[in-house]
Amino acid sequence: TEACTQYYEDGREINDEMQSQIKEAKESVEDGTLTMDIVAEGNKLVYVYTYQTDLDIEATKEALATAIEQQASVFENVAKEIKNAVNVENPIVEVRYLAKDGTEIYSQEFTAAE
C-alpha cells in the first residue's frame, strides 16, 4: 500500500515493530467470543473485529455505536500517529465489527486528531 509503505512492506504484511503491537492488541481482545485482525486498505488502517458467537445484531449494533463513540479520540490519535510516522496526508482508521458469518454489524471511520 503506497500510503503506508513504512508500516506495510507489501500492502498487507506489517513490519516486525507493528506486528508486536498488533499481537499485543489481539491478545488483549481475543477471548473466544471475538477475534481481531488489522489490515491495510489504501490509506486506511482497518481494525476488523469478528464475533465468534451468535448474537442479536441490532442490539449489538446500538451498543457498539455508543462504545465506539466513547473511544473516538483513541482512533483519531492512531490516525495522527500514522500521519506523523509515515507522512500520509489523510490517513483513516476504520473500526469494523462483523458477525461470525461475515455480515457487517457496525463500522466507523476516524481521521487524524488535530
Order of alpha helices (4+ residues) and beta strands (2+ residues): alpha-beta-beta-alpha-alpha-beta-beta
